[in-house]
Structure formats: structure tokens, C-alpha cells
Amino acid sequence: MRPLGTLLHLPAALLVATSLVACGGDPEPRGADGTAASVGDSDETEPVVLRQRLVTATDAGEGPGEVAGEVAVAVGDDAAMDAFTADLGKGFADDVVEAADALEVGGDEELAAQVVAIGCDEPTSVTARRTPAGVVLEPGPGPSPGRQCFAAMTTVAVVVLEAGTLSAG
């Protein structure tokens, strides 16, 4: 005979499972006319991060005017890098510039940066995704997601992309 407490959890489990299935959305991409579209139907390809450096600090300053989740910006020259790091704390800004200097950027590539995380989790990598607003760098999972911290950390990703990636729209 099963205890009554075990049986009481069954309706709740069924409700959660049903909700998860209902939230799954349309499994097939759809074209503008509503017909099933294949992944290859798109003219645009997702941007590829060729090389990356992540810089994290707890005393990061005010932030570079962009919040996590905004678009990546070109930082290939001194003026652009100065504008990006203007509101960062001096030490953090120096670390971001050092990370950018450590990345080799070829003639057919461009250097970009973005604040990718603010909080207790420190990402270990980023990927790029094209949005209507521009290219967004999205953080990968950190080594210990959901950990608690006493001070929020800011992570800036400095990446090398193919030339024209930021301006392609």
C-alpha cells in the first residue's frame, strides 16, 4: 500500500509535465507564408566568435554605458576602446585593453566588446547571435551557476569576429 503523501504528488507532477509540453512552441521553423522552413532558408548566417578573452572584476566602475544583453560594439581603434571603457574603473579598463591587445586581429577580422554578465556567475565563454538590434554576445555557462556572492561581478567579452559582422544587418 502506498502512503497517501506519495499519491498526492502525482496530480502536481502531471500538471507540470503538461505545462512544459504546452510551452514548447512550434518545433519546426516557419517561413513568412506559414509553411515549414528549413534552417538553410535564411540568407544570414550566425556570426562566429573566432577568438575571445573574458575579463571579470568585482569593482568594475559604472559600466561602459551598455548593460549586459545589449549589442557588441567595435573597439578596433584607440578612440572606440576609450569610449567603451570610459565608465569602467581604471584597473578594470586597463585589463580590458590588455585583453584586446592580446588578441591578434587580421585584416579580414574586427575586434568587438560587450558587457556580457553582471552578477555572481562568471562565464567561461561567449557565442554570438544576430538580432535586429545588432550582434549580441551571449555568455556560456559558468563553472558554478547560481552561486551566491557578496559583490556582483562584471564580465566584459572582447572578441574577434569576421570583418563586417557588426555592420551586417
N, C-alpha and C positions, 0 to 999 in steps of 0.2 A: 504494500500500500504506500502511495506517495504522500508526503506531507502536503498539507493544503497550501503552504507558502510557495512551494515549487510550482504548483499549478496556477497560482495567481500571476506568475511572471509570464506565462505563455501568451495571454492576450496582448500584453505590452510589447513583447518581442515581435509578434505578428504585426502590430501597428507600426513599429519602427521599420521592419523589413518592407512593408507595403509603401511607406513614405519614401524610403530610399529608392525603391524601384520607380516610383512615380516622379521623383526629382531627376531621374537620369536624363531626360530630354531625348531629342531625336538622335539616334545613334548614327545616322547617315547624314553627311553634309548635304545641304540642299542648294541648288542654284537659284537664281533670281526668279525663274519661272516655276519653282516648286519641285522640279524633278530632281532626282538624286544626282549629285555631282560627285565626281571623283576628286581625290586630293590633287591630282595633276591638272585640274581645270583652271587653277589660279595662275595668273601671269606673274605674280610676285613670289619670290622665294623668301623664306625667313632669313634674316641676317645671321651670319655666323661670327661668333667671337673667336678670332684667330689666336690671340694671346691675351692674358689678363693678369692683373695684380689687384689684390684687395687690401685696403688699408683700414684698420679699425682702431678707434680710440674712444675713451670714455669722456674726456674733456675736449670735445670736438669744436667748441665755439657755437656760433649761432646757426651754422649750416650755410651752404652755398646758394641760398636763395631758392633752391629747388628742394622739394620734400621727397622722401622715398616714394617711388612709384611714378614720378614724373619722367620725362624723357631724357635720354642721354644727350650730352652736348659735346660738340667738337672742342678739343683742348690742344690742338696741334701746334699752336704758337704761344709765345710768352703772354701776350695780351689776353688770349682766351683762357689760359690757365690761371692768370692773375684774377680774372673776373670770376672764374669758377671757385677759387679758393679764398676770395676776398673776405668772406664772413667766417671762415674757419679759424680756429685757434692757431697761433703761429707754428707750434710744433707739429700739429696735425697737417696743416697746409704744407709744411716742409716735407713731411712723409709722403703726401700725395704727389708732390712734384718729383720727389726721389723715385717713387714707383713708376711715374710716367717716363722719367729719364732712363729707367732700367729696361723699358720695353723698346725693342727695335721696331721702327716703323718704316716700311718700304715705300717706294714711290706709288705703288698701287694700293696703299692702305691709308687709313686715317685713325687718329687717336681720339678717343671719346671718354667721358667720365660721367658718373651719376652717383648720387647717394642712393644706395640700394637697400639699406636696412638701418632702422633706428630702434633699439630695444635691447633685449637681453641675449638674443641669438646672434651669433657671428657666422655668417655664411662662409662656405669654403670655395664657392664657385658661382658664376653667373652664366645665364644664357640670354640671348637677345630675341626680342619679339617685335614685329612691326605692328603699330597701332595707327589709327587715324591721326593721332597727335604727333607721332614720330616713333623712333626706335626706343624701346623700353628694355633696360637691363633688369632681369629678374633673378633674385638670389636663389641659389640651390639650397638644399637643407644644410643646416649647421651640424656640428658634431653632437650637440646635446640640445635638441629643440625643446622649448618650453622651460628652460632653466630659469631660476629666479636670480635677480641681481640687485645690487644696491644702487647702481648708477647705470643709466641707459648708455649703450654703446652706439656709435655711428660708424657705419661701414660705407666707404666710397670704393666703387669699382672703377679702375682705369683699364680700358680695353683697346685692343687693336681690331678694327673692322676693315672690310674691303672698302676701297675708296668709293665715295658716292653713296654709301649705305645710309648715312644720316640725311642726305638730301633727297634720296629716292622716296617717292611718296606714293 
